[in-house]
Amino acid sequence: MDALSGLLDGPRARDAFLMRVVMRPPWSVRIEDESPLSLVAMVSGDAWVCFDGAEPVPLGPGDVAVLRGPDPYTFADAPGQEPMAIILPGQVCVTPNGEHLEDAMSLGVRSWGNDPAGPVVMLVGTYQLGGEVSRRLVSVLPPLAVLRRDEWDSPLVEVLAGEIGRDEPGQSLVLDRLLDLLAVAVLRSWLAGPEAEAPAWYQAHADPVVGHALRLLHHNPAHPWTVASLARECGVSRAALARRFTELVGDPPMAFLTGWRLALAADLLREPGATVSKVAAQVGYATPFALSTAFKRVHGISPRDYRSSILTSSVRANTSPYSSRSATRRSSARNVASAPRPGNDRIWTSSGSSSSSPAALQPR
């Protein structure tokens, strides 16, 4: 599993929220849900996405916007339009005065908006990501990345648009997988562009030697790798692998492997029934003590205490009236699908243009 696969793996990503939004101008929706990662695919019509203090960015049919939280932003038919609705954490929807709008703007199965025949149709997918593997990828994204319709070739938006309104057995699984496919396709296309400033480890996948080494480490972290055994698998000398790996990735092979193992361990500790002993074996540590020592050196807390803190936070989040699970339960009854901060603070479109983010987008 590499970082792009890990972004959508595990229960951290399986709580994804998906909705079809249908609007007729004038309209404006303020997003304050603090979600780590959201995708908005334009099916028809035009919209503007506006971060506080930054230049508004237009979106047209077929465009897909990737938004990295938690900073707020606004979608509207025109810049400067006053919000008619505000989306809070847990996908709770209220007016600017605090009145709930979930029922008033429901348009049927997984659909929401101000007019069922509106000319603007958007597919909105939101991921709640809490894992270390996810953070590795999300942390390199700007607040807004836009992939234009004529800059990628995929039928996924049309397929997802056709499936989202169906209410059949297994449909939730179908939609989850389609949303995952869309997210991977969009991120992969955007990261491939020169304007993306993709991390070194991502770009290094294109190298025939280092890319092969990265795939070996990603897919089999439990193996007792050494520089010698890795070099042998890659068909080069130890010195050649170490030099080229460090040059392209930024870390020596074994340092990269340690970081990858500990990121995986942090995510595995979130899984039901996880134990330090079991996780240690899964990520290549001979004993729970060896994992605990390395984990505490990086995270400042033992694996056991880390797991306890995650479980406590999860219980609090899921009992909150603003939790995404509470919102899902409420919306199902109404047939409405209701990490260190990165330093990359520019808003990018796939054409390569960018605008500096305001103070609201600066790292805390």
C-alpha positions as CSV (number, residue, x, y, z in Angstrom):
1,M,0.0,0.0,0.0
2,D,1.4,3.4,-1.0
3,A,0.4,6.8,0.4
4,L,-2.2,7.4,-2.4
5,S,-3.8,4.0,-1.7
6,G,-3.6,4.6,2.0
7,L,-5.5,7.9,1.6
8,L,-8.7,5.9,1.0
9,D,-8.0,2.8,3.0
10,G,-9.4,1.9,6.4
11,P,-12.3,3.2,8.6
12,R,-10.8,6.7,8.6
13,A,-11.9,7.1,5.0
14,R,-14.9,4.8,4.8
15,D,-17.1,7.4,6.6
16,A,-17.0,9.4,3.4
17,F,-20.0,11.7,2.8
18,L,-21.5,12.0,-0.7
19,M,-24.3,14.3,-2.0
20,R,-25.7,15.7,-5.2
21,V,-26.2,19.5,-5.0
22,V,-28.7,21.2,-7.3
23,M,-28.9,25.0,-7.4
24,R,-30.6,27.8,-9.2
25,P,-29.1,31.3,-9.1
26,P,-28.8,33.2,-6.9
27,W,-27.2,30.9,-4.4
28,S,-24.2,30.7,-2.1
29,V,-23.2,28.1,0.4
30,R,-20.5,28.7,3.1
31,I,-18.5,25.5,4.0
32,E,-17.3,25.4,7.6
33,D,-17.3,21.7,8.1
34,E,-13.5,21.5,8.8
35,S,-13.2,18.3,6.7
36,P,-9.6,17.4,5.8
37,L,-10.4,16.6,2.2
38,S,-13.3,17.3,-0.1
39,L,-14.0,16.9,-3.8
40,V,-16.5,18.9,-5.8
41,A,-17.2,17.7,-9.4
42,M,-19.2,20.0,-11.6
43,V,-21.8,18.1,-13.6
44,S,-23.5,21.1,-15.2
45,G,-23.6,24.9,-14.8
46,D,-21.0,27.2,-13.4
47,A,-19.8,28.1,-9.9
48,W,-17.2,30.1,-8.0
49,V,-15.1,28.8,-5.1
50,C,-13.9,31.6,-2.8
51,F,-11.5,31.4,0.1
52,D,-11.5,34.3,2.5
53,G,-9.2,37.0,1.1
54,A,-8.1,35.1,-1.9
55,E,-9.1,35.6,-5.6
56,P,-12.3,33.7,-6.5
57,V,-11.7,30.7,-8.8
58,P,-14.3,29.8,-11.5
59,L,-15.5,26.2,-12.1
60,G,-17.3,24.9,-15.2
61,P,-18.9,21.6,-16.3
62,G,-16.5,18.7,-16.0
63,D,-14.1,20.6,-13.7
64,V,-13.2,18.9,-10.3
65,A,-12.0,20.9,-7.3
66,V,-10.0,19.3,-4.5
67,L,-10.2,21.2,-1.2
68,R,-7.9,20.6,1.7
69,G,-9.3,21.6,5.1
70,P,-9.9,22.8,7.7
71,D,-10.2,26.4,6.5
72,P,-13.6,27.7,5.5
73,Y,-14.6,28.6,1.9
74,T,-17.7,29.5,-0.1
75,F,-19.3,28.1,-3.2
76,A,-21.6,30.5,-5.1
77,D,-23.0,31.4,-8.5
78,A,-21.1,34.7,-8.3
79,P,-18.3,36.1,-6.1
80,G,-19.6,38.2,-3.2
81,Q,-22.9,36.5,-2.9
82,E,-24.2,36.4,0.6
83,P,-24.5,32.8,1.9
84,M,-27.9,31.3,2.1
85,A,-26.7,28.2,4.0
86,I,-23.7,27.3,6.2
87,I,-22.4,23.7,6.4
88,L,-21.0,22.9,9.9
89,P,-19.0,19.9,11.1
90,G,-20.9,16.7,10.7
91,Q,-22.6,18.1,7.5
92,V,-25.1,20.0,9.7
93,C,-26.7,22.7,7.5
94,V,-28.1,25.9,9.0
95,T,-29.0,29.4,7.8
96,P,-26.8,32.4,8.8
97,N,-29.3,32.8,11.7
98,G,-28.7,29.2,12.9
99,E,-32.0,27.7,11.7
100,H,-31.6,24.1,10.4
101,L,-32.0,23.5,6.7
102,E,-31.6,19.8,6.3
103,D,-35.3,19.2,5.7
104,A,-36.1,22.4,3.9
105,M,-33.5,21.9,1.2
106,S,-33.8,18.1,0.8
107,L,-34.5,17.1,-2.8
108,G,-34.7,13.3,-2.3
109,V,-32.2,10.5,-2.2
110,R,-28.7,12.0,-1.6
111,S,-29.8,15.3,-3.2
112,W,-29.9,18.7,-1.7
113,G,-30.4,22.2,-3.0
114,N,-32.8,25.1,-3.7
115,D,-34.4,23.8,-6.9
116,P,-34.7,20.2,-8.2
117,A,-34.6,21.5,-11.7
118,G,-31.7,24.0,-11.1
119,P,-29.1,24.3,-13.9
120,V,-26.2,23.9,-11.5
121,V,-25.5,20.3,-10.5
122,M,-22.5,19.4,-8.3
123,L,-21.3,16.1,-6.8
124,V,-19.8,16.7,-3.4
125,G,-17.6,14.1,-1.6
126,T,-16.1,14.6,1.8
127,Y,-13.5,12.4,3.5
128,Q,-12.9,12.4,7.3
129,L,-9.2,11.4,7.4
130,G,-7.3,10.9,10.6
131,G,-4.5,8.6,9.7
132,E,-0.7,9.2,9.4
133,V,-0.6,7.6,5.9
134,S,-3.3,10.0,4.7
135,R,-1.5,13.0,6.3
136,R,1.6,12.3,4.2
137,L,-0.4,13.0,1.0
138,V,-2.9,15.5,2.2
139,S,-0.2,17.7,3.7
140,V,1.3,18.4,0.3
141,L,-1.9,19.6,-1.2
142,P,-2.7,23.3,-1.5
143,P,-6.0,24.6,0.0
144,L,-7.6,24.4,-3.5
145,A,-6.5,22.4,-6.5
146,V,-8.6,22.4,-9.7
147,L,-8.4,19.9,-12.5
148,R,-10.1,21.3,-15.7
149,R,-12.3,19.2,-17.9
150,D,-10.0,19.4,-20.9
151,E,-6.9,18.4,-18.9
152,W,-7.9,14.9,-18.0
153,D,-9.9,12.1,-19.6
154,S,-12.2,10.1,-17.4
155,P,-15.9,9.0,-17.4
156,L,-16.0,8.8,-13.6
157,V,-18.0,12.1,-13.0
158,E,-20.7,11.0,-15.5
159,V,-20.9,7.5,-14.0
160,L,-21.1,8.8,-10.4
161,A,-23.7,11.3,-11.4
162,G,-25.8,8.5,-12.9
163,E,-25.5,6.3,-9.8
164,I,-25.9,8.8,-7.0
165,G,-29.7,9.1,-7.2
166,R,-30.3,5.3,-7.1
167,D,-31.6,3.7,-4.0
168,E,-30.9,0.0,-4.4
169,P,-29.3,-2.8,-2.3
170,G,-25.5,-2.3,-2.0
171,Q,-25.7,1.2,-3.5
172,S,-23.7,2.8,-0.6
173,L,-20.8,0.5,-1.4
174,V,-21.1,1.2,-5.1
175,L,-21.0,5.0,-4.4
176,D,-18.1,4.7,-1.9
177,R,-16.0,2.9,-4.5
178,L,-16.9,5.3,-7.3
179,L,-16.0,8.3,-5.1
180,D,-12.7,6.6,-4.2
181,L,-11.9,6.0,-7.9
182,L,-12.7,9.6,-8.7
183,A,-10.5,10.9,-5.8
184,V,-7.6,8.7,-6.9
185,A,-7.9,9.6,-10.6
186,V,-8.1,13.3,-9.9
187,L,-5.3,13.4,-7.4
188,R,-3.0,11.3,-9.6
189,S,-3.7,13.5,-12.6
190,W,-3.1,16.7,-10.6
191,L,0.0,15.4,-8.9
192,A,1.5,14.5,-12.3
193,G,1.4,18.1,-13.4
194,P,4.5,20.3,-12.9
195,E,2.5,22.9,-11.0
196,A,1.6,20.4,-8.3
197,E,4.9,20.4,-6.5
198,A,4.4,16.7,-5.7
199,P,6.6,15.4,-2.8
200,A,9.9,13.9,-3.7
201,W,8.8,10.3,-2.7
202,Y,5.9,10.6,-5.1
203,Q,8.0,11.9,-8.1
204,A,10.6,9.2,-7.4
205,H,8.1,6.5,-8.3
206,A,8.9,7.3,-12.0
207,D,12.6,6.3,-11.6
208,P,13.1,2.7,-12.7
209,V,15.4,1.9,-9.7
210,V,14.1,4.0,-6.9
211,G,10.5,3.6,-7.9
212,H,10.9,-0.2,-7.7
213,A,12.6,0.2,-4.3
214,L,9.7,2.4,-3.0
215,R,7.1,-0.1,-4.2
216,L,9.0,-3.0,-2.4
217,L,9.1,-0.9,0.9
218,H,5.5,0.2,0.5
219,H,4.0,-3.2,-0.2
220,N,6.1,-5.3,2.2
221,P,7.1,-3.2,5.2
222,A,7.3,-6.2,7.5
223,H,10.1,-7.7,5.5
224,P,13.5,-7.5,7.2
225,W,14.9,-5.1,4.7
226,T,18.5,-4.0,4.5
227,V,20.1,-1.7,2.0
228,A,21.9,-4.8,0.6
229,S,18.7,-6.9,0.2
230,L,16.9,-3.9,-1.3
231,A,19.7,-3.3,-3.7
232,R,19.8,-6.9,-4.7
233,E,16.1,-6.8,-5.5
234,C,16.6,-3.7,-7.6
235,G,19.6,-5.1,-9.5
236,V,22.1,-2.4,-8.4
237,S,24.9,-2.0,-5.9
238,R,24.3,-0.9,-2.3
239,A,26.2,2.3,-2.9
240,A,24.3,3.1,-6.1
241,L,20.9,2.5,-4.5
242,A,21.7,4.5,-1.3
243,R,23.1,7.4,-3.3
244,R,20.2,7.6,-5.9
245,F,17.5,6.9,-3.3
246,T,18.7,9.7,-1.0
247,E,19.1,12.0,-4.0
248,L,15.5,11.5,-5.3
249,V,13.5,10.9,-2.1
250,G,15.4,13.1,0.4
251,D,16.0,10.3,2.9
252,P,18.2,7.2,2.9
253,P,16.3,4.0,2.3
254,M,16.3,2.7,5.9
255,A,15.3,6.1,7.2
256,F,12.4,6.2,4.8
257,L,11.4,2.7,5.7
258,T,11.3,3.6,9.4
259,G,9.1,6.6,8.7
260,W,6.8,4.5,6.6
261,R,6.6,1.7,9.2
262,L,5.7,4.1,12.0
263,A,3.0,5.9,9.9
264,L,1.5,2.5,9.1
265,A,1.7,1.5,12.8
266,A,-0.1,4.7,13.9
267,D,-3.0,3.9,11.4
268,L,-3.1,0.2,12.4
269,L,-3.4,1.1,16.1
270,R,-6.7,2.7,15.2
271,E,-8.2,-0.5,14.0
272,P,-10.6,-2.5,16.2
273,G,-8.9,-5.2,18.1
274,A,-5.4,-3.9,17.4
275,T,-2.6,-4.7,19.9
276,V,0.9,-3.4,20.1
277,S,2.3,-6.9,19.5
278,K,0.1,-7.5,16.5
279,V,1.0,-4.1,14.9
280,A,4.7,-4.6,15.6
281,A,4.7,-7.8,13.6
282,Q,2.7,-6.2,10.7
283,V,5.1,-3.4,10.2
284,G,8.4,-5.2,10.7
285,Y,9.4,-4.8,14.3
286,A,10.7,-8.0,16.0
287,T,9.1,-7.1,19.4
288,P,6.5,-4.8,20.8
289,F,9.3,-3.1,22.8
290,A,11.2,-2.3,19.6
291,L,8.1,-0.7,18.1
292,S,7.3,1.2,21.3
293,T,10.8,2.6,21.5
294,A,10.8,3.8,17.9
295,F,7.2,5.1,18.1
296,K,7.7,7.1,21.2
297,R,10.9,8.6,19.8
298,V,8.8,10.0,16.8
299,H,5.4,10.6,18.3
300,G,6.4,11.4,21.9
301,I,3.9,8.9,23.2
302,S,3.8,5.1,23.6
303,P,1.7,3.1,21.1
304,R,-0.6,2.0,23.9
305,D,-1.3,5.5,25.1
306,Y,-1.6,6.7,21.4
307,R,-4.3,4.0,20.8
308,S,-6.1,5.0,24.1
309,S,-6.2,8.7,23.1
310,I,-7.5,7.8,19.6
311,L,-10.3,5.7,21.0
312,T,-11.3,8.4,23.5
313,S,-11.4,11.0,20.8
314,S,-13.5,8.7,18.6
315,V,-16.1,8.1,21.3
316,R,-16.4,11.9,21.9
317,A,-16.7,12.7,18.2
318,N,-19.4,10.0,17.6
319,T,-21.5,11.2,20.5
320,S,-21.3,14.8,19.5
321,P,-24.4,16.3,17.8
322,Y,-22.1,17.5,15.1
323,S,-20.4,14.2,14.4
324,S,-20.6,12.9,10.8
325,R,-22.0,9.6,12.0
326,S,-24.8,11.4,13.9
327,A,-25.5,13.5,10.8
328,T,-25.6,10.3,8.6
329,R,-28.1,8.7,10.9
330,R,-30.3,11.8,10.8
331,S,-30.0,12.2,7.1
332,S,-30.8,8.6,6.4
333,A,-34.1,9.0,8.1
334,R,-34.9,11.8,5.7
335,N,-33.4,10.1,2.6
336,V,-30.7,12.8,2.4
337,A,-27.0,11.8,2.5
338,S,-26.6,14.2,4.9
339,A,-1.3,16.3,11.4
340,P,0.8,19.0,11.2
341,R,-0.6,21.8,9.0
342,P,1.2,21.9,5.7
343,G,3.3,24.8,4.5
344,N,1.8,24.8,1.0
345,D,-0.6,27.7,1.2
346,R,-1.2,28.6,-2.4
347,I,-4.4,28.0,-4.4
348,W,-3.6,26.1,-7.6
349,T,-5.4,25.4,-10.8
350,S,-4.1,22.8,-13.2
351,S,-3.2,25.6,-15.6
352,G,-0.4,26.5,-13.2
353,S,-1.8,29.8,-11.9
354,S,-1.8,30.5,-8.2
355,S,-2.8,33.1,-5.8
356,S,-1.3,33.7,-2.4
357,S,-3.5,32.6,0.5
358,P,-4.7,35.2,3.1
359,A,-3.8,35.1,6.7
360,A,-6.8,32.7,7.3
361,L,-4.9,30.1,5.2
362,Q,-1.6,30.4,6.9
363,P,-0.4,27.5,9.1
364,R,-1.3,27.8,12.7
